[in-house]
Amino acid sequence: MDMRLRDWALLLGAAGAATLAYGALIEAENLVVERRTLRLPLWPESLSGFRIALLADFHIGSGVSVARAKRAIAMALEESPDMVVIAGDFVDYWRLPTPRLLGECLEPLLLMEGNVVAVPGNHDYYSCHGGDPALLTMICNELNIRVLRNEVWRHLGVTWVGIDSATVGRAKPVETMRLCDSEPAIAIWHEPDLVHLLPPGCALQLSGHSHGGQFRFPGGFTPVHTDLGKLYPRGFYPDAPTPVYTSRGVGTTLLPTRLLCPPEVGLLTLVPG
């Protein structure tokens, strides 16, 4: 009996290791363009067909993550969207090479001629010193990317409402919405699960953070979720307090692997409905 138990343990351990390796080498690199048409009650007819390329969670750190982020940005640009939105977690952790690597990844977005907007995620605050992602804003400013931290920006006929990261205690949804005096409005908030704290007025909230659960079993069982990324982990939720679309993200977190949850470049077409 002891021999059989040991054999089963070895077999399960080997199967688990093989699954993790497959997820890291194959599924985590299987970037897909997720094309969705979102019907939004507060979206105007005058902007019907407005197209957004949604990117999130690059988690730039290693060479693998850099290559994947560059591919995702290239795929987004190939779609010629009206706007590129980056929903936070540009970096995994700020280290000495990170600013250079991040700049290399984001540089092609200059082709969008200023039609790029972003918010920080919780990882954009992580370094040995902690604190403020001012470096992210500096890099993005050089590349004509607008970073919003509890700010609004009227651009291309849309009011972009950028909420800072709730995970690190910087989100101010109520105060930020008070700055929003025109419609239509789109909120960008890294963490999707606090959408109920967003005052009414936005046609859509765009989020990341969840990685879609990152590792799912057949039947949809997802054993691990990020904090504030469990209620709306992936895809479109039209019946949320404000309709939410959550990206599965580009990179990985904790373990560099995925299963039945491929990384995503979102291509969202907005129509009134």
ABEGO torsion letter per residue (X at the ends): XAAAAAAAAAAAAAAAAAAAAAAAAAAAABBBBBBBBBBBAABBAAABGBBBBBBBGAGBABAAAAAAAAAAAAAAAAAGBABBBBAEGABABBBAAAAAAAAAAAAAAAAAGGBBBBBBBAAAABBAAEEBAAAAAAAAAAAGBBBBBGBBBBBGGBBBBBBBBAAAGABBAAAAAAABABOBBBBBBABAAAAAABBBGBABBBBBGAGGGGBBBBGGBBABBBBGAAABABEBBAABABBBBBBAEABBBGBBBBBGBBBBBBBBBBBBX
